[in-house]
Amino acid sequence: MAALVGTLPAIEGGHPKDGPEPPDGFMHAGQIHRGLARKPFLAISFLWPRRNKTARREELAEPVWEDHAFDQDESAVEGLRKQINRFFRQNAIPWHASFKGGYLYLREGAPRSH
């Protein structure tokens, strides 16, 4: 299923800033792409101000799983990473999430092939 896309009128000085757009979207190049599931949206919202920086999986308990005591395993975070990347790829958004060594982070550009 394709995500819903909306456009915003141009603002003086260019496009609005890219980033998460509540309740389920992401703004990129002046378009809002909708259809993010709740957990991927919450993860992107938490990581966006920290982009190109890491977050330990334990740091995701409250902002993503909405439970400060939740101890998600690595497979849960890996699944979250895949959902985020699928959304970015389907909407041609040049960002990706990576998960390595217990850390999740956002990076600009397509994911590297291994």
C-alpha positions as CSV (number, residue, x, y, z in Angstrom):
1,M,0.0,0.0,0.0
2,A,1.4,3.4,-1.0
3,A,1.7,6.0,1.7
4,L,-0.4,9.1,1.4
5,V,1.5,12.2,0.4
6,G,0.6,15.8,0.9
7,T,2.3,19.0,0.0
8,L,2.6,22.2,1.9
9,P,2.7,25.7,0.3
10,A,6.2,27.0,-0.2
11,I,7.4,29.2,2.6
12,E,9.7,32.2,2.2
13,G,13.2,30.9,2.1
14,G,12.4,27.4,0.8
15,H,10.8,24.2,2.1
16,P,9.7,23.5,5.6
17,K,12.3,21.5,7.5
18,D,12.5,17.8,7.0
19,G,11.6,15.6,9.9
20,P,8.8,13.7,11.7
21,E,5.4,15.1,11.2
22,P,2.7,13.9,13.7
23,P,0.8,11.7,14.0
24,D,2.3,9.3,11.4
25,G,4.3,11.1,8.8
26,F,7.7,12.5,7.7
27,M,8.3,15.7,5.9
28,H,10.8,15.6,3.1
29,A,11.4,18.3,0.5
30,G,8.1,20.0,1.1
31,Q,6.0,16.8,1.1
32,I,4.5,15.0,4.0
33,H,4.6,11.3,3.6
34,R,2.1,9.5,5.8
35,G,1.6,5.9,6.9
36,L,4.3,5.3,9.5
37,A,3.3,2.8,12.1
38,R,3.3,4.1,15.7
39,K,6.6,2.5,16.9
40,P,8.7,3.6,13.9
41,F,7.2,7.1,14.1
42,L,8.1,7.3,17.8
43,A,11.6,6.0,17.1
44,I,12.2,8.6,14.3
45,S,10.8,11.3,16.5
46,F,13.2,10.4,19.3
47,L,16.2,10.0,17.0
48,W,15.6,12.9,14.7
49,P,17.1,15.7,16.9
50,R,20.0,13.3,17.5
51,R,20.5,12.3,13.8
52,N,23.9,10.9,13.0
53,K,24.2,10.1,16.7
54,T,23.4,6.9,18.4
55,A,20.9,5.8,21.0
56,R,21.4,2.7,23.1
57,R,18.5,0.3,22.8
58,E,17.8,0.8,26.5
59,E,17.2,4.6,25.8
60,L,14.3,3.6,23.5
61,A,12.2,2.0,26.2
62,E,10.3,5.1,27.2
63,P,10.1,7.1,24.0
64,V,9.4,4.2,21.7
65,W,7.9,1.3,23.7
66,E,6.3,3.8,26.1
67,D,7.5,1.7,29.1
68,H,10.5,2.9,31.1
69,A,11.2,-0.7,32.3
70,F,10.7,-2.4,29.0
71,D,13.8,-4.4,28.0
72,Q,13.4,-5.0,24.3
73,D,15.7,-7.6,22.8
74,E,17.9,-6.9,19.8
75,S,15.4,-8.6,17.4
76,A,12.7,-6.1,18.4
77,V,15.1,-3.2,17.6
78,E,16.2,-4.9,14.4
79,G,12.5,-5.2,13.3
80,L,12.0,-1.5,14.1
81,R,15.0,-0.6,12.0
82,K,13.6,-2.6,9.0
83,Q,10.2,-0.8,9.3
84,I,11.8,2.6,9.3
85,N,14.0,1.7,6.3
86,R,11.1,0.3,4.4
87,F,9.1,3.5,4.9
88,F,12.1,5.7,3.8
89,R,12.8,3.5,0.8
90,Q,9.1,3.4,-0.3
91,N,8.9,7.2,-0.2
92,A,12.3,7.9,-1.7
93,I,13.5,9.6,1.5
94,P,17.3,9.6,1.6
95,W,17.7,8.5,5.2
96,H,18.1,5.2,6.9
97,A,18.2,3.6,10.3
98,S,21.1,1.4,11.4
99,F,21.4,-0.9,14.3
100,K,24.8,-2.2,15.4
101,G,26.3,-3.2,18.7
102,G,23.1,-2.4,20.6
103,Y,22.8,1.1,19.2
104,L,20.2,2.5,16.8
105,Y,20.7,5.6,14.8
106,L,19.6,7.6,11.7
107,R,21.9,8.5,8.9
108,E,21.5,10.4,5.8
109,G,21.7,8.4,2.5
110,A,20.9,4.9,1.5
111,P,22.0,2.0,3.7
112,R,25.3,0.4,2.8
113,S,25.2,-3.1,1.4
114,H,27.1,-5.7,3.2
